[in-house]
Every structure is written in C-alpha cells, then in structure tokens.
Amino acid sequence: MLPVRLLFPGMQIKRWLVLLLAGITALALSIAGVLLEVYRAVELPPQSPTQTWVSLLTLQTISPAARALVLALGGVLLGGVGLFGLGSSILDAERSARSGRLLDKMERRRRRRTDTRIVAIGGGTGLSTLLRGLKHHSLNLTAIVTVADDGGSSGRLRESLGIHPPGDFRQCIAALADTEPLMESLFQYRFGQGELGGHAFGNLFLAAMAGITGSFENGLRAASKVLAVSGRIMPSTLAHVTLFAELADDSVMKGESQVPRGEAPIRRVYIEPASPPAFPEAVNAILTADLVILGPGSLYTSVLPNLLVPDIAAALAATRAPVVYVANVATQPGETDGYSLTEHLRALERHIPAGIIDRVLANANVASPLPAGAPVTRVLPELEAGEGPQPRLVKADLVSPLVPTHHDSLRLADAVMAMVAEG
C-alpha cells in the first residue's frame, strides 16, 4: 500500500508516478487497439456503447498500424520519463541525509522546501544556542556567521593557515548536526596539551576540509553534508576582516579578542577592510527569508561584525521578512556593562541604517537569580520611547535554568516560532 506521506505536497513523487501511470496507460491502450481489431473481426454490433468509447480512447481515426505505433511510443516515452524522474527523486533524497529510512529522508527534503525560512545572524555561543532549539521546528535554517574571531584556537589557525576562523562555524555545525551524541562530543573536543593544546577537534576538521575542497566555504558545505546538518551555515563575507573598537577615551582596540579588554566603554566598532563584499548566498538568504534574527550573543563582537558588511546591512533593509533582535538576558563584561535594553538597541542603531529592526525579543523572567558575585546585571524587558517608529517589544521567559546568564535553546525557539505564527 502506498504510504500516505508520499502524497504530501513537495515530496516530488506524485508527478513522476502520474507520468509513469500515463505511460503504462498508453501502452495498455496500444494493446487494446490491437484487441479491438480482433473484436471488430468477429462482427459485433458496430455502434455498441463499449465500442464507441474504446474507439475514441484508442485513436480510431487513424490507421491501426499508426495508432498502435503512436500509443506504444508515447507509452514508452512517458513511462521512461516517469521512471527516470522517480529514480532521480529517490536518489536525491537518499543523498540528502546520511542515515535513516528512505521515506524519512524524503520527508526531510520536503520539509527543507516547505518549512519557515529562518535566517539567524551572529556568532559564538548565542547563535548556536538559538540554532539548537530552532532545528526542532524548521529544517530551512540559515546561519550567517561572523569571520572576525581572532582568539584562541580559531585565531591560531587563522594566522598559521590563512583560513577563516572556524570556531563559531564549529559550534553552529555541532548545534545543527543530526549525529550521535558521541560524534558531537568528538567535534567539540579540545586537546589539553602538546602541540595541539587548546585546539578543538572540530576546528582542525574544518581546516582539513578547507584544504581538501580548496576553499573554506566548500569545506563548510562538505562538513555539513558529512555531519547531516539541518540547514545551511555560511560566512557573512569571505574577506579576511579585522574588528576594531573605538572607546570613549578615544583609544582603539584591535582584534575581536581584544575589544572587551579596553578600560573605557565602547563607543563604536568597525572593520577593516571597511567595505568587504558580502557572501552572495548570505545576501540571497536574507532577501528570501520569512524571518531574520539578529543575536543573541556578544553585541559588539558577534552580532555587529556581520552587520558592518555593507551588503548585509543593505539586504536587511531590503528584505520583506520581519527582522527580530534577540536581546541578551544579561549584560556582558567588557562590552555591555550596565546596558539597558534600550542601550543595546541604540548601539545597534548607531551602526546600521535606521528602521531595520522590527521587533525586539526580550527575557521576561527577571526574577531568575544571577550567579553570586558575577559582574553582570539582568537586562530588563523595557524599551524607552524614542523618535520615529519603534520596534515592537515581545516578552517571554527565555532564561536557561542551568546557566542563568544564557538563553534556554528550547524556550527561545518556542518564542521565535510564536512570532512566526503571529505573522
């Protein structure tokens, strides 16, 4: 019996089954035509109802030989196209995932085409937390990741191999990968000593993939396929950019890892080169999205470096999708000390064109205690009135019960999908 799921829209099965059935029908009619000639030969009543409709279906207006040839060739052609398309569709679904039953793979492919198109822009732990929850709601996810990281293992690989920093990409892959827990643990494993001390296995894996495939972006695609990633992960730009921060005392901090170490508050951040070309697929993803999310994550070192790429900012201004800023649940030492929700939003608006952000998603669970002695404060879900149109404030309980300074991935994803449902 044909599984009902095969009849769902987008499975890419029905069209080929119809062609296959049409081909079989044409062949059957060709055979029926031959049998009809025999039927006539026994001199049954020439105008019987059965003979009338069979005559119409079997092209009785042309000669018997031509009729049989046309129907036979048409049947073979339609059946062949149907079989080829059906086989191609099944093989495409088979290649699209590493494991699982064929029907489940076809279902996943259908969902990638029909699920809500969500684009998340950022980096670090915040972006991977968001993706880890969203993958339970949509397989049509795109993560646009900063390439400004220059610290730790990523910075060492960036300097020694000339590749883009893999750390944030590794975290996104681990969050979206459809793998066994042991594989995810392996990908996140960090060597403790020796020449590899401090390197995460996933960073080395991505560096190797970049070398094998010839480019960092091709390495990302290959790694995503190997690990059955539920979505797409891409850089905001392929340029090798450096992040700078101008502080309130006019000093300048160079490098993403150094930005939070300044002795004065951050006035603004910028990148060099100042106008790197955006990764084309990232721009297209933003323009065709159903929802675009900025954050959560480090405001100045994870979120804003992506938005400083001019074509990314232009795409955000041009997209018809709502743009949501997910505010952090707590301030971050060295970047947003003492910031209110309004100050987070104003910092974004100082760096990007006005009016881009449509909604602000903020944590409503302000009673959740912070770690004792932590140099952070809770970001309250309050927005001050400002000039011109203001983004709509959306509140939800987003705090992780395990790490009260971070979001809970499932709660955050539920809040995002509730906004999608509202339209």
URMO-V537743 format. One record per residue. N is the residue number from 0. SS is DSSP state (H for helix, E for strand, - for the rest). PHI is phi in whole degrees, -180 to 180 (999 if undefined). OMEGA is omega in whole degrees, 0 to 359 (NA if undefined). Layout:
BEGIN
N;SS;PHI;OMEGA, N;SS;PHI;OMEGA
END
This chain:
BEGIN
0;-;999;182, 1;-;-69;179, 2;-;-59;183, 3;H;-60;182, 4;H;-60;179, 5;H;-66;181, 6;H;-92;178, 7;-;-66;176, 8;-;-59;176, 9;-;88;180, 10;-;-77;179, 11;-;59;179, 12;-;-123;188, 13;H;-59;184, 14;H;-62;181, 15;H;-77;175, 16;H;-64;178, 17;H;-63;179, 18;H;-63;179, 19;H;-62;178, 20;H;-65;178, 21;H;-63;178, 22;H;-65;179, 23;H;-63;179, 24;H;-63;180, 25;H;-63;177, 26;H;-63;179, 27;H;-64;179, 28;H;-67;177, 29;H;-61;178, 30;H;-66;179, 31;H;-62;179, 32;H;-63;178, 33;H;-64;179, 34;H;-64;179, 35;H;-65;178, 36;H;-63;176, 37;H;-66;180, 38;H;-59;180, 39;H;-70;185, 40;H;-63;180, 41;-;-88;171, 42;-;59;170, 43;-;-77;182, 44;-;-54;187, 45;-;-66;184, 46;-;-114;179, 47;-;-65;181, 48;H;-56;180, 49;H;-62;182, 50;H;-66;183, 51;H;-66;183, 52;H;-73;175, 53;H;-65;179, 54;H;-63;179, 55;H;-67;183, 56;H;-71;185, 57;-;-105;173, 58;-;55;183, 59;-;-72;180, 60;-;-77;177, 61;-;-112;184, 62;-;-65;182, 63;H;-57;182, 64;H;-66;180, 65;H;-66;180, 66;H;-60;180, 67;H;-62;181, 68;H;-67;181, 69;H;-62;181, 70;H;-66;179, 71;H;-67;179, 72;H;-65;178, 73;H;-62;179, 74;H;-65;179, 75;H;-64;181, 76;H;-64;181, 77;H;-64;179, 78;H;-63;179, 79;H;-65;178, 80;H;-63;179, 81;H;-63;179, 82;H;-65;180, 83;H;-63;180, 84;H;-64;179, 85;H;-63;178, 86;H;-64;179, 87;H;-64;180, 88;H;-63;180, 89;H;-68;179, 90;H;-66;179, 91;H;-63;177, 92;H;-66;180, 93;H;-64;181, 94;H;-76;187, 95;-;-74;179, 96;-;-142;184, 97;-;-75;187, 98;-;-144;179, 99;-;110;178, 100;-;-70;183, 101;H;-58;182, 102;H;-63;177, 103;H;-67;178, 104;H;-66;178, 105;H;-66;177, 106;H;-65;178, 107;H;-63;178, 108;H;-63;179, 109;H;-62;181, 110;H;-65;178, 111;H;-62;181, 112;H;-90;187, 113;H;-113;181, 114;-;-67;177, 115;-;-58;180, 116;-;-84;183, 117;E;-114;176, 118;E;-112;179, 119;E;-116;185, 120;E;-119;179, 121;E;166;181, 122;-;175;175, 123;H;66;183, 124;H;-67;182, 125;H;-60;181, 126;H;-66;181, 127;H;-66;176, 128;H;-63;178, 129;H;-61;183, 130;H;-65;181, 131;H;-61;177, 132;H;-82;184, 133;H;-67;183, 134;-;-65;176, 135;-;-81;183, 136;-;-113;183, 137;-;-149;173, 138;-;-98;182, 139;-;-101;184, 140;E;-108;173, 141;E;-131;176, 142;E;-106;176, 143;E;-106;196, 144;E;-117;178, 145;-;-67;176, 146;-;-116;184, 147;-;-90;183, 148;-;-60;179, 149;-;-139;182, 150;-;-110;175, 151;H;59;180, 152;H;-59;181, 153;H;-61;180, 154;H;-65;180, 155;H;-65;179, 156;H;-69;178, 157;H;-62;183, 158;H;-74;186, 159;H;-82;184, 160;H;-108;180, 161;-;72;179, 162;-;-99;174, 163;-;-71;182, 164;-;-64;188, 165;-;-87;190, 166;H;-58;181, 167;H;-66;178, 168;H;-67;178, 169;H;-60;181, 170;H;-65;178, 171;H;-67;178, 172;H;-63;179, 173;H;-62;181, 174;H;-71;186, 175;H;-100;185, 176;E;-70;176, 177;-;-97;186, 178;-;-131;175, 179;-;-69;179, 180;H;-54;180, 181;H;-64;179, 182;H;-66;178, 183;H;-64;178, 184;H;-63;177, 185;H;-64;182, 186;H;-64;181, 187;H;-92;184, 188;-;-64;181, 189;E;-117;180, 190;-;-68;186, 191;-;-99;184, 192;-;-156;180, 193;-;79;182, 194;-;-64;179, 195;-;-93;182, 196;-;-54;180, 197;-;93;180, 198;-;-81;172, 199;E;-86;180, 200;H;-57;180, 201;H;-62;177, 202;H;-64;179, 203;H;-66;178, 204;H;-61;180, 205;H;-67;177, 206;H;-63;178, 207;H;-65;178, 208;H;-62;178, 209;H;-63;178, 210;H;-68;181, 211;H;-69;185, 212;H;-88;176, 213;-;97;179, 214;-;-159;182, 215;H;-67;182, 216;H;-66;176, 217;H;-69;176, 218;H;-64;177, 219;H;-62;180, 220;H;-62;181, 221;H;-65;180, 222;H;-64;179, 223;H;-64;179, 224;H;-71;181, 225;H;-61;184, 226;-;-97;176, 227;-;54;181, 228;E;-72;180, 229;-;-88;181, 230;-;140;180, 231;E;-122;179, 232;E;-127;185, 233;E;-150;177, 234;E;-80;175, 235;-;-73;177, 236;E;-153;175, 237;-;-94;177, 238;-;-73;176, 239;-;-87;186, 240;-;-101;175, 241;E;-121;181, 242;E;-93;176, 243;E;-123;174, 244;E;-126;173, 245;E;-95;185, 246;E;-95;183, 247;-;-64;178, 248;-;-92;178, 249;-;75;174, 250;-;-77;183, 251;E;-128;176, 252;E;-105;182, 253;E;-107;176, 254;-;102;182, 255;H;-56;182, 256;H;-70;182, 257;H;-95;185, 258;H;-55;183, 259;-;-75;186, 260;-;-98;179, 261;-;-70;182, 262;-;-94;179, 263;-;-131;179, 264;-;-61;180, 265;E;-79;177, 266;E;-91;179, 267;E;-163;173, 268;E;-123;177, 269;E;-152;181, 270;E;-122;172, 271;E;-130;359, 272;-;-63;189, 273;-;-72;184, 274;-;-130;179, 275;-;-71;177, 276;-;-69;179, 277;E;-75;173, 278;-;-68;187, 279;H;-55;181, 280;H;-66;178, 281;H;-68;178, 282;H;-62;181, 283;H;-63;179, 284;H;-62;179, 285;H;-66;184, 286;H;-69;183, 287;-;-106;184, 288;-;-76;169, 289;-;-94;179, 290;E;-155;177, 291;E;-119;183, 292;E;-120;174, 293;E;-105;181, 294;-;86;0, 295;-;-76;179, 296;-;141;181, 297;-;-59;188, 298;H;-60;187, 299;H;-87;186, 300;H;-112;178, 301;H;-118;184, 302;H;-84;187, 303;H;-64;179, 304;H;-55;176, 305;H;-69;185, 306;H;-76;177, 307;-;-80;172, 308;-;-78;190, 309;H;-54;182, 310;H;-70;175, 311;H;-68;178, 312;H;-62;179, 313;H;-66;178, 314;H;-66;177, 315;H;-64;178, 316;H;-72;185, 317;H;-92;185, 318;-;-65;177, 319;-;-89;180, 320;-;-78;173, 321;E;-62;177, 322;E;-109;185, 323;E;-113;171, 324;E;-99;177, 325;E;-94;182, 326;-;-76;175, 327;-;-67;181, 328;-;-82;179, 329;E;-147;178, 330;-;-71;182, 331;-;-122;181, 332;-;-58;178, 333;-;85;180, 334;-;-121;187, 335;-;-127;181, 336;-;-54;176, 337;-;74;183, 338;-;-69;167, 339;-;-86;177, 340;H;-61;179, 341;H;-62;180, 342;H;-68;173, 343;H;-60;182, 344;H;-66;180, 345;H;-64;178, 346;H;-62;176, 347;H;-62;185, 348;H;-69;175, 349;-;-73;186, 350;-;-110;183, 351;-;-129;179, 352;-;-58;182, 353;-;-67;174, 354;-;84;182, 355;-;-73;185, 356;-;-83;182, 357;-;-94;183, 358;E;-140;174, 359;E;-123;178, 360;E;-99;185, 361;E;-126;180, 362;E;-75;180, 363;-;-97;183, 364;-;-89;183, 365;-;-85;180, 366;-;-83;180, 367;-;-64;185, 368;-;-70;175, 369;-;-88;178, 370;-;-57;181, 371;-;-61;178, 372;-;81;180, 373;-;-70;182, 374;-;-81;182, 375;-;-135;175, 376;-;-128;179, 377;E;-74;177, 378;-;-85;184, 379;-;-77;182, 380;-;-81;182, 381;-;-134;178, 382;-;-117;176, 383;-;-79;178, 384;-;-67;180, 385;-;-137;179, 386;-;-78;177, 387;-;77;180, 388;-;-62;181, 389;-;-112;176, 390;-;-65;180, 391;E;-80;180, 392;E;-89;177, 393;E;-117;183, 394;E;-114;177, 395;E;-161;176, 396;-;-76;187, 397;-;-119;188, 398;E;-75;173, 399;-;-75;177, 400;-;-70;181, 401;-;-92;180, 402;-;-127;189, 403;-;-67;175, 404;-;-95;181, 405;-;-125;176, 406;E;-79;168, 407;-;-90;188, 408;H;-63;182, 409;H;-72;178, 410;H;-64;180, 411;H;-63;180, 412;H;-64;178, 413;H;-62;180, 414;H;-66;178, 415;H;-64;182, 416;H;-69;175, 417;H;-65;176, 418;H;-68;177, 419;H;-61;181, 420;H;-65;179, 421;H;-71;180, 422;-;86;NA
END
